[in-house]
Amino acid sequence: MTDTISIPDLDALVTGIFETAGLSAHQARTVAAVIVAGERDACKSHGIYRIEGCLRTVKAGKVDGRAVPQVDAGDGPVVHVDAAGAFAPAAFDLGLPALEARTRTHGVAVMAINGCTHFSALWPEVEALADRGLAALAMCPSYATVAPTGGNRALLGTNPLAFAWPRRDEPPYVFDFATSVAARGEIELHRQAGTPLPEGWAVDAEGRPTTDPAAALDGAMLPFGGHKGSAIVTMIELLAGVMIGDLTSPEALDYLGTTALSPHHGEIVIAFDPEHFARKRGHDPLQRAEILFEAILDQGARLPSQRRFAARARSLREGVSLSAAERALLARLAAQGLDAV
């Protein structure tokens, strides 16, 4: 049995849960927006499923729900944001105006977020920039749950990578994926449902291939694309961890002591102004991109996130369907706050 709730009502409900748990109004609003976006776009592994993990992290004292991130924009192309232990969406939200301004000035700019807890998808960040006519690339480490290709123990993170390209008359071109074969949340959902994993997703604690989600969670996931994916996972550790002076995935796991909490680390967001780059060449980069997109679609292929945007349009019209168990979970979290986890 399912129940339907409107996006504004779901947003108010989730925001209220975080405020009851002690988050500031700004952090509650920005964290809830990311979670509601997951439900809105039919990405259950990034929706209300994530609330309990966020609350556990608050209760464990590993994230500061009252912190106010500090933005140091300077006058160059790098915007530094000290999250001060806050959730990442709050830090990104406060740094976004400076990042946009610096990108307009320089053609490209970078936001380096330090000391944040990032718990979910990266598409909200890159879509926010695409909505402003900018292209964007975002990445962050996680905690050590992925074995490098050829290895047999968790060392790297699931390390998501997201990109967005603005479009004038259509939703942006967006991809957002874990650089492991699957996001850890997908394995958690398989465990909850009692269903086996596809082969090639994970190894157990002894380094042997497994399709048992519980054994996978005790062992390690694998990178996508073999050695190529392993190299990209490592690149993200270097750029979004080592380079900006923040935690790598092994260090993030040491800091938390468990994978039951949301990971603490840094994040890097790179924004590009296509029109700035195109000026000397005298062309329209957004129009030229449409030629490429049309050629892809003419072959019967689809663009990434098309299904997500279709789900979004449906949810905005009809609301989001929640199961009785999901409704009960939200009611319990709203009533009990941190006592519920």
C-alpha atoms as a printed R data frame, in Angstrom:
    type eleno elety resid chain resno      x       y       z
1   ATOM     1    CA   MET     A     1  0.000   0.000   0.000
2   ATOM     2    CA   THR     A     2  1.326   3.417  -0.971
3   ATOM     3    CA   ASP     A     3  0.447   6.971  -0.074
4   ATOM     4    CA   THR     A     4  1.094  10.124  -2.101
5   ATOM     5    CA   ILE     A     5  2.586  13.303  -0.681
6   ATOM     6    CA   SER     A     6  3.323  16.560  -2.483
7   ATOM     7    CA   ILE     A     7  6.902  17.754  -2.841
8   ATOM     8    CA   PRO     A     8  6.339  20.853  -0.641
9   ATOM     9    CA   ASP     A     9  4.712  18.738   2.070
10  ATOM    10    CA   LEU     A    10  7.511  16.173   1.979
11  ATOM    11    CA   ASP     A    11 10.078  18.956   2.125
12  ATOM    12    CA   ALA     A    12  8.376  20.491   5.151
13  ATOM    13    CA   LEU     A    13  8.197  17.093   6.857
14  ATOM    14    CA   VAL     A    14 11.867  16.238   6.299
15  ATOM    15    CA   THR     A    15 13.000  19.739   7.248
16  ATOM    16    CA   GLY     A    16 11.015  19.434  10.460
17  ATOM    17    CA   ILE     A    17 12.691  16.112  11.268
18  ATOM    18    CA   PHE     A    18 16.121  17.717  11.055
19  ATOM    19    CA   GLU     A    19 15.070  20.754  13.062
20  ATOM    20    CA   THR     A    20 13.708  18.433  15.765
21  ATOM    21    CA   ALA     A    21 17.093  16.690  15.742
22  ATOM    22    CA   GLY     A    22 18.786  20.000  16.538
23  ATOM    23    CA   LEU     A    23 19.978  21.223  13.146
24  ATOM    24    CA   SER     A    24 19.960  24.943  12.443
25  ATOM    25    CA   ALA     A    25 17.218  26.169  10.134
26  ATOM    26    CA   HIS     A    26 19.727  26.610   7.295
27  ATOM    27    CA   GLN     A    27 21.273  23.172   7.636
28  ATOM    28    CA   ALA     A    28 17.863  21.511   8.052
29  ATOM    29    CA   ARG     A    29 16.561  23.216   4.910
30  ATOM    30    CA   THR     A    30 19.558  22.456   2.706
31  ATOM    31    CA   VAL     A    31 19.951  18.842   3.847
32  ATOM    32    CA   ALA     A    32 16.231  18.185   3.437
33  ATOM    33    CA   ALA     A    33 16.315  19.647  -0.078
34  ATOM    34    CA   VAL     A    34 18.877  17.051  -1.185
35  ATOM    35    CA   ILE     A    35 16.938  14.157   0.362
36  ATOM    36    CA   VAL     A    36 13.631  15.306  -1.114
37  ATOM    37    CA   ALA     A    37 15.334  15.688  -4.504
38  ATOM    38    CA   GLY     A    38 16.239  11.991  -4.338
39  ATOM    39    CA   GLU     A    39 12.615  10.989  -3.719
40  ATOM    40    CA   ARG     A    40 11.357  13.478  -6.313
41  ATOM    41    CA   ASP     A    41 13.665  12.028  -8.955
42  ATOM    42    CA   ALA     A    42 12.823   8.382  -8.068
43  ATOM    43    CA   CYS     A    43 16.327   7.718  -6.718
44  ATOM    44    CA   LYS     A    44 15.349   5.857  -3.567
45  ATOM    45    CA   SER     A    45 18.924   5.157  -2.522
46  ATOM    46    CA   HIS     A    46 19.411   8.925  -2.125
47  ATOM    47    CA   GLY     A    47 16.020   9.745  -0.628
48  ATOM    48    CA   ILE     A    48 14.472   9.372   2.818
49  ATOM    49    CA   TYR     A    49 16.529   6.209   3.281
50  ATOM    50    CA   ARG     A    50 19.426   8.594   4.044
51  ATOM    51    CA   ILE     A    51 17.755  10.395   6.966
52  ATOM    52    CA   GLU     A    52 18.606   7.810   9.616
53  ATOM    53    CA   GLY     A    53 22.278   7.829   8.656
54  ATOM    54    CA   CYS     A    54 22.361  11.622   8.934
55  ATOM    55    CA   LEU     A    55 20.718  11.497  12.356
56  ATOM    56    CA   ARG     A    56 23.081   8.781  13.580
57  ATOM    57    CA   THR     A    57 25.993  10.962  12.515
58  ATOM    58    CA   VAL     A    58 24.590  13.936  14.428
59  ATOM    59    CA   LYS     A    59 23.968  11.786  17.503
60  ATOM    60    CA   ALA     A    60 27.530  10.421  17.353
61  ATOM    61    CA   GLY     A    61 28.903  13.960  17.361
62  ATOM    62    CA   LYS     A    62 30.618  13.509  13.990
63  ATOM    63    CA   VAL     A    63 28.734  16.387  12.325
64  ATOM    64    CA   ASP     A    64 27.798  19.764  13.786
65  ATOM    65    CA   GLY     A    65 24.212  20.540  12.887
66  ATOM    66    CA   ARG     A    66 24.506  24.073  14.325
67  ATOM    67    CA   ALA     A    67 27.757  25.048  12.572
68  ATOM    68    CA   VAL     A    68 27.835  28.040  10.221
69  ATOM    69    CA   PRO     A    69 30.224  27.434   7.295
70  ATOM    70    CA   GLN     A    70 32.631  30.273   6.516
71  ATOM    71    CA   VAL     A    71 33.287  31.447   2.947
72  ATOM    72    CA   ASP     A    72 36.654  32.914   1.925
73  ATOM    73    CA   ALA     A    73 36.169  34.105  -1.645
74  ATOM    74    CA   GLY     A    74 39.172  36.426  -2.044
75  ATOM    75    CA   ASP     A    75 39.462  37.860  -5.550
76  ATOM    76    CA   GLY     A    76 40.934  34.879  -7.396
77  ATOM    77    CA   PRO     A    77 39.377  31.805  -9.035
78  ATOM    78    CA   VAL     A    78 39.423  29.647  -5.886
79  ATOM    79    CA   VAL     A    79 36.614  29.924  -3.336
80  ATOM    80    CA   HIS     A    80 37.438  28.299  -0.013
81  ATOM    81    CA   VAL     A    81 34.600  27.178   2.239
82  ATOM    82    CA   ASP     A    82 35.317  25.933   5.741
83  ATOM    83    CA   ALA     A    83 32.251  23.852   6.554
84  ATOM    84    CA   ALA     A    84 33.259  23.864  10.226
85  ATOM    85    CA   GLY     A    85 31.864  20.371  10.608
86  ATOM    86    CA   ALA     A    86 28.498  21.099   8.969
87  ATOM    87    CA   PHE     A    87 26.675  19.059   6.362
88  ATOM    88    CA   ALA     A    88 28.005  19.704   2.839
89  ATOM    89    CA   PRO     A    89 24.761  21.105   1.323
90  ATOM    90    CA   ALA     A    90 24.854  24.029   3.759
91  ATOM    91    CA   ALA     A    91 28.487  24.791   2.886
92  ATOM    92    CA   PHE     A    92 27.816  24.595  -0.851
93  ATOM    93    CA   ASP     A    93 24.731  26.799  -0.565
94  ATOM    94    CA   LEU     A    94 26.697  29.562   1.177
95  ATOM    95    CA   GLY     A    95 29.625  29.367  -1.249
96  ATOM    96    CA   LEU     A    96 27.545  29.209  -4.441
97  ATOM    97    CA   PRO     A    97 27.147  32.987  -5.040
98  ATOM    98    CA   ALA     A    98 30.901  33.549  -4.797
99  ATOM    99    CA   LEU     A    99 31.627  30.556  -7.047
100 ATOM   100    CA   GLU     A   100 29.241  31.878  -9.696
101 ATOM   101    CA   ALA     A   101 30.727  35.379  -9.512
102 ATOM   102    CA   ARG     A   102 34.312  34.127  -9.787
103 ATOM   103    CA   THR     A   103 33.369  31.906 -12.751
104 ATOM   104    CA   ARG     A   104 31.832  34.859 -14.597
105 ATOM   105    CA   THR     A   105 35.047  36.814 -14.035
106 ATOM   106    CA   HIS     A   106 37.642  34.161 -14.816
107 ATOM   107    CA   GLY     A   107 35.770  31.711 -17.059
108 ATOM   108    CA   VAL     A   108 36.549  28.921 -14.616
109 ATOM   109    CA   ALA     A   109 36.559  28.808 -10.815
110 ATOM   110    CA   VAL     A   110 36.791  26.207  -8.080
111 ATOM   111    CA   MET     A   111 35.034  25.799  -4.751
112 ATOM   112    CA   ALA     A   112 37.016  23.791  -2.217
113 ATOM   113    CA   ILE     A   113 34.892  22.705   0.734
114 ATOM   114    CA   ASN     A   114 36.738  21.430   3.799
115 ATOM   115    CA   GLY     A   115 35.527  19.662   6.912
116 ATOM   116    CA   CYS     A   116 32.052  18.672   5.755
117 ATOM   117    CA   THR     A   117 29.793  15.643   5.956
118 ATOM   118    CA   HIS     A   118 28.589  14.627   2.479
119 ATOM   119    CA   PHE     A   119 25.879  12.002   2.591
120 ATOM   120    CA   SER     A   120 24.155  11.807  -0.771
121 ATOM   121    CA   ALA     A   121 24.123  12.678  -4.458
122 ATOM   122    CA   LEU     A   122 26.235  15.368  -6.127
123 ATOM   123    CA   TRP     A   123 23.724  16.290  -8.807
124 ATOM   124    CA   PRO     A   124 22.144  19.065  -6.673
125 ATOM   125    CA   GLU     A   125 25.473  20.902  -6.752
126 ATOM   126    CA   VAL     A   126 26.132  20.638 -10.476
127 ATOM   127    CA   GLU     A   127 22.488  21.247 -11.417
128 ATOM   128    CA   ALA     A   128 22.485  24.449  -9.348
129 ATOM   129    CA   LEU     A   129 25.330  25.723 -11.504
130 ATOM   130    CA   ALA     A   130 23.754  24.511 -14.754
131 ATOM   131    CA   ASP     A   131 20.611  26.436 -13.805
132 ATOM   132    CA   ARG     A   132 22.863  29.517 -13.846
133 ATOM   133    CA   GLY     A   133 24.146  28.747 -17.341
134 ATOM   134    CA   LEU     A   134 27.421  27.225 -16.154
135 ATOM   135    CA   ALA     A   135 28.964  23.810 -16.708
136 ATOM   136    CA   ALA     A   136 30.165  22.073 -13.568
137 ATOM   137    CA   LEU     A   137 32.174  19.131 -12.315
138 ATOM   138    CA   ALA     A   138 31.981  17.930  -8.695
139 ATOM   139    CA   MET     A   139 33.697  15.143  -6.801
140 ATOM   140    CA   CYS     A   140 34.466  13.988  -3.285
141 ATOM   141    CA   PRO     A   141 36.001  11.026  -1.456
142 ATOM   142    CA   SER     A   142 33.924   8.826   0.839
143 ATOM   143    CA   TYR     A   143 35.263   6.279   3.305
144 ATOM   144    CA   ALA     A   144 37.278   3.180   2.512
145 ATOM   145    CA   THR     A   145 34.815   0.617   1.142
146 ATOM   146    CA   VAL     A   146 36.287  -0.081  -2.318
147 ATOM   147    CA   ALA     A   147 39.225  -2.306  -3.213
148 ATOM   148    CA   PRO     A   148 41.543  -1.069  -5.980
149 ATOM   149    CA   THR     A   149 41.522  -3.235  -9.076
150 ATOM   150    CA   GLY     A   150 43.839  -6.155  -8.393
151 ATOM   151    CA   GLY     A   151 43.525  -5.643  -4.638
152 ATOM   152    CA   ASN     A   152 41.368  -7.500  -2.135
153 ATOM   153    CA   ARG     A   153 40.721  -5.070   0.750
154 ATOM   154    CA   ALA     A   154 38.764  -1.857   1.141
155 ATOM   155    CA   LEU     A   155 41.073   1.122   0.643
156 ATOM   156    CA   LEU     A   156 39.369   3.692  -1.616
157 ATOM   157    CA   GLY     A   157 35.941   5.315  -1.464
158 ATOM   158    CA   THR     A   158 32.899   5.060  -3.688
159 ATOM   159    CA   ASN     A   159 34.017   8.579  -4.676
160 ATOM   160    CA   PRO     A   160 31.119  10.088  -6.654
161 ATOM   161    CA   LEU     A   161 31.723  12.169  -9.769
162 ATOM   162    CA   ALA     A   162 29.105  14.488 -11.266
163 ATOM   163    CA   PHE     A   163 28.975  16.742 -14.331
164 ATOM   164    CA   ALA     A   164 26.351  19.120 -15.697
165 ATOM   165    CA   TRP     A   165 26.081  21.068 -18.954
166 ATOM   166    CA   PRO     A   166 23.423  23.803 -19.258
167 ATOM   167    CA   ARG     A   167 20.730  23.683 -21.944
168 ATOM   168    CA   ARG     A   168 18.398  26.512 -22.893
169 ATOM   169    CA   ASP     A   169 15.146  24.668 -23.554
170 ATOM   170    CA   GLU     A   170 15.693  21.299 -21.901
171 ATOM   171    CA   PRO     A   171 16.858  20.043 -18.517
172 ATOM   172    CA   PRO     A   172 20.666  20.076 -18.303
173 ATOM   173    CA   TYR     A   173 22.869  17.236 -19.438
174 ATOM   174    CA   VAL     A   174 23.801  15.634 -16.111
175 ATOM   175    CA   PHE     A   175 25.560  12.541 -14.956
176 ATOM   176    CA   ASP     A   176 26.263  11.612 -11.350
177 ATOM   177    CA   PHE     A   177 27.641   8.244 -10.391
178 ATOM   178    CA   ALA     A   178 29.732   6.449  -7.856
179 ATOM   179    CA   THR     A   179 33.065   5.372  -9.277
180 ATOM   180    CA   SER     A   180 32.518   1.996  -7.643
181 ATOM   181    CA   VAL     A   181 30.397  -0.446  -9.650
182 ATOM   182    CA   ALA     A   182 27.414   0.660  -7.565
183 ATOM   183    CA   ALA     A   183 26.743   3.137  -4.794
184 ATOM   184    CA   ARG     A   184 26.937   1.724  -1.281
185 ATOM   185    CA   GLY     A   185 23.301   2.681  -0.830
186 ATOM   186    CA   GLU     A   186 22.355   0.266  -3.631
187 ATOM   187    CA   ILE     A   187 24.018  -2.593  -1.752
188 ATOM   188    CA   GLU     A   188 22.208  -1.547   1.437
189 ATOM   189    CA   LEU     A   189 18.895  -1.675  -0.424
190 ATOM   190    CA   HIS     A   190 19.703  -5.179  -1.705
191 ATOM   191    CA   ARG     A   191 20.474  -6.228   1.869
192 ATOM   192    CA   GLN     A   192 17.199  -4.801   3.132
193 ATOM   193    CA   ALA     A   193 15.265  -6.502   0.328
194 ATOM   194    CA   GLY     A   194 17.077  -9.825   0.747
195 ATOM   195    CA   THR     A   195 18.098  -9.898  -2.925
196 ATOM   196    CA   PRO     A   196 21.514 -10.960  -4.286
197 ATOM   197    CA   LEU     A   197 23.934  -8.549  -5.907
198 ATOM   198    CA   PRO     A   198 24.904  -8.859  -9.565
199 ATOM   199    CA   GLU     A   199 28.214 -10.622 -10.063
200 ATOM   200    CA   GLY     A   200 31.259  -8.384 -10.215
201 ATOM   201    CA   TRP     A   201 30.036  -5.828  -7.703
202 ATOM   202    CA   ALA     A   202 31.953  -6.867  -4.604
203 ATOM   203    CA   VAL     A   203 34.297  -9.173  -2.712
204 ATOM   204    CA   ASP     A   204 33.878 -10.551   0.817
205 ATOM   205    CA   ALA     A   205 36.200 -10.010   3.771
206 ATOM   206    CA   GLU     A   206 38.534 -12.682   2.403
207 ATOM   207    CA   GLY     A   207 38.777 -10.982  -0.994
208 ATOM   208    CA   ARG     A   208 36.572 -13.558  -2.743
209 ATOM   209    CA   PRO     A   209 33.868 -12.507  -5.231
210 ATOM   210    CA   THR     A   210 30.419 -12.436  -3.612
211 ATOM   211    CA   THR     A   211 26.798 -11.727  -4.482
212 ATOM   212    CA   ASP     A   212 25.734 -11.637  -0.809
213 ATOM   213    CA   PRO     A   213 25.074  -7.972   0.111
214 ATOM   214    CA   ALA     A   214 25.862  -8.578   3.792
215 ATOM   215    CA   ALA     A   215 29.202 -10.160   2.880
216 ATOM   216    CA   ALA     A   216 29.869  -7.293   0.471
217 ATOM   217    CA   LEU     A   217 29.268  -4.738   3.213
218 ATOM   218    CA   ASP     A   218 31.764  -6.609   5.413
219 ATOM   219    CA   GLY     A   219 34.212  -6.861   2.516
220 ATOM   220    CA   ALA     A   220 34.728  -4.367  -0.302
221 ATOM   221    CA   MET     A   221 33.044  -3.062  -3.397
222 ATOM   222    CA   LEU     A   222 34.879  -2.920  -6.718
223 ATOM   223    CA   PRO     A   223 35.583   0.046  -9.034
224 ATOM   224    CA   PHE     A   224 33.648   0.345 -12.272
225 ATOM   225    CA   GLY     A   225 35.555  -0.368 -15.462
226 ATOM   226    CA   GLY     A   226 38.406  -2.328 -13.915
227 ATOM   227    CA   HIS     A   227 41.768  -0.543 -13.891
228 ATOM   228    CA   LYS     A   228 40.313   2.554 -15.602
229 ATOM   229    CA   GLY     A   229 37.751   3.051 -12.881
230 ATOM   230    CA   SER     A   230 40.358   2.360 -10.225
231 ATOM   231    CA   ALA     A   231 42.506   5.169 -11.654
232 ATOM   232    CA   ILE     A   232 39.560   7.612 -11.620
233 ATOM   233    CA   VAL     A   233 38.696   6.672  -8.024
234 ATOM   234    CA   THR     A   234 42.298   7.429  -7.065
235 ATOM   235    CA   MET     A   235 42.259  10.725  -8.985
236 ATOM   236    CA   ILE     A   236 39.317  11.856  -6.848
237 ATOM   237    CA   GLU     A   237 41.207  10.942  -3.675
238 ATOM   238    CA   LEU     A   238 44.049  13.162  -4.890
239 ATOM   239    CA   LEU     A   239 42.026  16.172  -6.085
240 ATOM   240    CA   ALA     A   240 39.245  16.253  -3.489
241 ATOM   241    CA   GLY     A   241 41.288  14.929  -0.580
242 ATOM   242    CA   VAL     A   242 45.048  15.349  -0.782
243 ATOM   243    CA   MET     A   243 45.111  18.531  -2.889
244 ATOM   244    CA   ILE     A   244 42.662  20.527  -0.761
245 ATOM   245    CA   GLY     A   245 44.189  19.329   2.509
246 ATOM   246    CA   ASP     A   246 41.308  17.152   3.597
247 ATOM   247    CA   LEU     A   247 40.756  13.508   4.470
248 ATOM   248    CA   THR     A   248 41.228  10.663   2.017
249 ATOM   249    CA   SER     A   249 38.798   7.756   2.244
250 ATOM   250    CA   PRO     A   250 41.001   5.629   4.567
251 ATOM   251    CA   GLU     A   251 41.451   8.657   6.829
252 ATOM   252    CA   ALA     A   252 37.710   9.363   6.791
253 ATOM   253    CA   LEU     A   253 37.010   5.799   7.932
254 ATOM   254    CA   ASP     A   254 39.597   6.135  10.696
255 ATOM   255    CA   TYR     A   255 37.924   9.376  11.817
256 ATOM   256    CA   LEU     A   256 34.462   7.791  11.960
257 ATOM   257    CA   GLY     A   257 35.441   4.301  13.089
258 ATOM   258    CA   THR     A   258 32.428   2.861  11.262
259 ATOM   259    CA   THR     A   259 30.589   2.898   7.937
260 ATOM   260    CA   ALA     A   260 27.244   3.296   9.741
261 ATOM   261    CA   LEU     A   261 27.734   7.083   9.820
262 ATOM   262    CA   SER     A   262 27.843   9.589   6.951
263 ATOM   263    CA   PRO     A   263 31.420  10.216   5.751
264 ATOM   264    CA   HIS     A   264 33.423  13.284   6.805
265 ATOM   265    CA   HIS     A   265 35.857  14.762   4.265
266 ATOM   266    CA   GLY     A   266 36.123  17.554   1.683
267 ATOM   267    CA   GLU     A   267 34.581  18.279  -1.700
268 ATOM   268    CA   ILE     A   268 35.681  20.100  -4.824
269 ATOM   269    CA   VAL     A   269 33.354  21.777  -7.337
270 ATOM   270    CA   ILE     A   270 34.722  23.207 -10.595
271 ATOM   271    CA   ALA     A   271 32.536  25.608 -12.592
272 ATOM   272    CA   PHE     A   272 33.016  26.705 -16.218
273 ATOM   273    CA   ASP     A   273 31.389  29.539 -18.161
274 ATOM   274    CA   PRO     A   274 30.937  28.168 -21.713
275 ATOM   275    CA   GLU     A   275 30.269  31.609 -23.171
276 ATOM   276    CA   HIS     A   276 33.473  32.981 -21.658
277 ATOM   277    CA   PHE     A   277 35.508  30.288 -23.404
278 ATOM   278    CA   ALA     A   278 33.642  30.780 -26.710
279 ATOM   279    CA   ARG     A   279 34.065  34.538 -27.066
280 ATOM   280    CA   LYS     A   280 37.303  34.527 -29.034
281 ATOM   281    CA   ARG     A   281 36.019  31.808 -31.337
282 ATOM   282    CA   GLY     A   282 32.722  33.569 -32.048
283 ATOM   283    CA   HIS     A   283 30.424  30.577 -31.651
284 ATOM   284    CA   ASP     A   284 27.489  29.540 -29.482
285 ATOM   285    CA   PRO     A   285 28.639  26.601 -27.336
286 ATOM   286    CA   LEU     A   286 25.155  25.747 -26.077
287 ATOM   287    CA   GLN     A   287 23.770  25.566 -29.614
288 ATOM   288    CA   ARG     A   288 26.695  23.438 -30.770
289 ATOM   289    CA   ALA     A   289 26.134  21.087 -27.833
290 ATOM   290    CA   GLU     A   290 22.546  20.581 -28.957
291 ATOM   291    CA   ILE     A   291 23.810  19.252 -32.303
292 ATOM   292    CA   LEU     A   292 25.762  16.592 -30.412
293 ATOM   293    CA   PHE     A   293 22.835  15.724 -28.137
294 ATOM   294    CA   GLU     A   294 20.483  15.403 -31.113
295 ATOM   295    CA   ALA     A   295 22.936  13.084 -32.866
296 ATOM   296    CA   ILE     A   296 23.040  10.867 -29.763
297 ATOM   297    CA   LEU     A   297 19.253  10.749 -29.518
298 ATOM   298    CA   ASP     A   298 18.870  10.108 -33.267
299 ATOM   299    CA   GLN     A   299 20.702   6.808 -32.758
300 ATOM   300    CA   GLY     A   300 18.070   5.697 -30.261
301 ATOM   301    CA   ALA     A   301 20.349   6.286 -27.289
302 ATOM   302    CA   ARG     A   302 19.278   8.308 -24.277
303 ATOM   303    CA   LEU     A   303 21.029  11.060 -22.418
304 ATOM   304    CA   PRO     A   304 21.980  10.425 -18.793
305 ATOM   305    CA   SER     A   305 19.392  11.572 -16.239
306 ATOM   306    CA   GLN     A   306 16.543  11.534 -18.793
307 ATOM   307    CA   ARG     A   307 14.618   9.035 -16.689
308 ATOM   308    CA   ARG     A   308 15.360  11.059 -13.566
309 ATOM   309    CA   PHE     A   309 14.013  14.240 -15.150
310 ATOM   310    CA   ALA     A   310 10.898  12.370 -16.336
311 ATOM   311    CA   ALA     A   311 10.356  11.146 -12.776
312 ATOM   312    CA   ARG     A   312 10.843  14.709 -11.533
313 ATOM   313    CA   ALA     A   313  8.182  16.079 -13.856
314 ATOM   314    CA   ARG     A   314  5.778  13.354 -12.743
315 ATOM   315    CA   SER     A   315  6.496  13.963  -9.059
316 ATOM   316    CA   LEU     A   316  5.980  17.699  -9.403
317 ATOM   317    CA   ARG     A   317  2.580  17.017 -10.988
318 ATOM   318    CA   GLU     A   318  1.396  14.099  -8.895
319 ATOM   319    CA   GLY     A   319  3.522  14.035  -5.750
320 ATOM   320    CA   VAL     A   320  5.763  11.261  -4.431
321 ATOM   321    CA   SER     A   321  4.511   7.786  -3.561
322 ATOM   322    CA   LEU     A   322  5.595   6.500  -0.158
323 ATOM   323    CA   SER     A   323  4.993   3.029   1.221
324 ATOM   324    CA   ALA     A   324  3.305   2.486   4.559
325 ATOM   325    CA   ALA     A   325  6.695   1.567   6.026
326 ATOM   326    CA   GLU     A   326  8.237   4.790   4.727
327 ATOM   327    CA   ARG     A   327  5.374   6.838   6.152
328 ATOM   328    CA   ALA     A   328  5.784   5.099   9.488
329 ATOM   329    CA   LEU     A   329  9.523   5.793   9.435
330 ATOM   330    CA   LEU     A   330  8.970   9.495   8.794
331 ATOM   331    CA   ALA     A   331  6.353   9.711  11.551
332 ATOM   332    CA   ARG     A   332  8.703   7.995  14.032
333 ATOM   333    CA   LEU     A   333 11.628  10.246  13.125
334 ATOM   334    CA   ALA     A   334  9.443  13.353  13.354
335 ATOM   335    CA   ALA     A   335  8.165  12.349  16.781
336 ATOM   336    CA   GLN     A   336 11.369  11.051  18.351
337 ATOM   337    CA   GLY     A   337 14.221  12.961  16.646
338 ATOM   338    CA   LEU     A   338 17.623  11.636  17.679
339 ATOM   339    CA   ASP     A   339 15.978   9.185  20.100
340 ATOM   340    CA   ALA     A   340 14.748   7.276  17.028
341 ATOM   341    CA   VAL     A   341 18.267   6.214  16.017
